C-alpha cells in the first residue's frame, strides 16, 4: 500500500474536502467521461443536457458545505487546486445566466443549476454516504448514460468499480516502493529491519515514484500553502458566511497573544493559546471558502498546521528539515488510517477527521522531537484513541460549529499525545492498528444521524435551544 504525501496533502478550497473539493473533481471527471470514454453511445444520438443528483450526506448538508456550488464549478472545468476563491462568485453568476456547461474544451451542453442539480434526500447510494449520480440526455430528453461517483474523504473520489475494488481490497499497486507498509505493525517492522525513521522510509518511497531532486522543495510547497492559510486567517475579521452569524476570532486572539509575546509575558497557557489560534485561523479560512490544504480533510485542516506552527515558534532549534520530516511522518500515519478505516466524517464521524489529523500531527511532532518509530506510533495511537466515538454534527451543515474549535482542541491533544509518548520508551498497551480498527468499527456502528447529516447532536439541539 502506498499513498503519496502529495495525495494526503492537497491544496484546495473550503469549506469541505469531501463535500466541496470531491464533488468539484467528480463533476469535472464526468465531463471527461462523456467526451473521452468508450461508453455505449446510441446511434445518431448526441448529448444535449447533463444533470447531477446529490445523495446521502451530500444532500443533507450540501447547501451548508457548498456542494451545489462545487458541482457547478466542476461543470465549468474548475479544479480545487487552481481555482481562485475570489473568482467563484463571478463564475457562479455566469453559470446561472448561461445555464450551460462552460468548461474549456467541452461542448456547451445544457445544464440549468436550478433544475438539473437535485438534492435527493430519499435515496442513499449503496457504496458510500457521499454519493452523486451524473446523467446525460439527448435533445428529446431520452436518457443516454449515467455515472455514479462517491466523494470518499480528503478530496478523493471513486466510481462504483473503484468502490468494489476498495471493498474487496483488490486495488492494484500503482507503484513499486521499497517500504510498502499498509499497517503500523508492518511500518515498525520495516523501520527495525532497515534502521530508518518513518520519515526516511516515506522519503525513499516518494523518490521511488519519481520525486527525487524536487521532493524537499515540493514538501516545502505544501507547508508554504499551510503557512499562508494560517497567516491569512490571523489577518481577517468579520462574519463567516452561511447564516449562523459566527464571527472570526483568530485575529483578535492573535493580537492579544502577540502583544504578550513582545513583552515576554507568555503565561502558563501560552502553548495551548497559540495552538488554538493557529488552528482556528485555518478553519475560519476554510469556513469562508478560502485556500486550504487537506490535512487529511478540510474540516480537520487546522490541526497539522497548528502543531507545526507551534513547533517552529517555540522550538529555537527548529530547522527546514523538521518541516519535511513532520509532514512525511504525518502522511505515513494518515495513509495507514485511510487504508484501514476512513478519514471521512460522513463515513465514520469526526473521529475520522479531527481524530486522524491529531494522530498524524502527534506522530509528526514526536518524530521531530527525536522519537523512535515506536514512540511515534505510540503518539499517534494516544491521539486517535482519545477521539474515538466523536460524532460529526455540524450546525446548519456548515463547517463552523463545532468544527473550528474542535480543530483547536485536536491540536492541543496532538501535542499532549506526543509529549506523553516521548516520556515513555514506545512500549504501550493498545497498538495503533487496534485503535484504527476500533475507529472503523465505531464508525460502522454509529447512527447516520451523527455522520455529517445534521440530523443529530449539536446540529439538532442547538436549533432547539
ABEGO torsion letter per residue (X at the ends): XBBBAAAABBBBBOABAAAAAAAAAAAAAAAAAAAABBBBBBBGBBBABBBBBBBEAAAAAAAAAGAAAAAAAAAAGBBAAABBAAAAAAAAAAAAAAGBBABBGBBBBBBBAAAABBBBAABBBAABABBBBBBBBBAAGBBABBBBBBBAEGGBBBBAAAAAAAAAGABBBABBBABBBABAAAAAAAAAAAGBBAAAAAAAAAAAAGBBAAAAAAAAAAAAAAAAAAAAAAABBEBBBGGAGBBBAAAAAAAAAAAAAAAGBAEAAAAAAAAAAAAAAAAAAAAAGBBBBBOABAAAAAAAAAAAAAAAAABAABBAAAAAAAAAAAAAAAAAAAAABBABAAAAEAAABAAAAAAAAAAAAAAAAGBBAAAAAAAAAAAAAAABGBBBBBBGGBBAOAAAAAAAAAAAAAAAAAAAAAABAGBBABBAAAAAAAAAAAAAABBAAABGAGABEAAAAAAAX
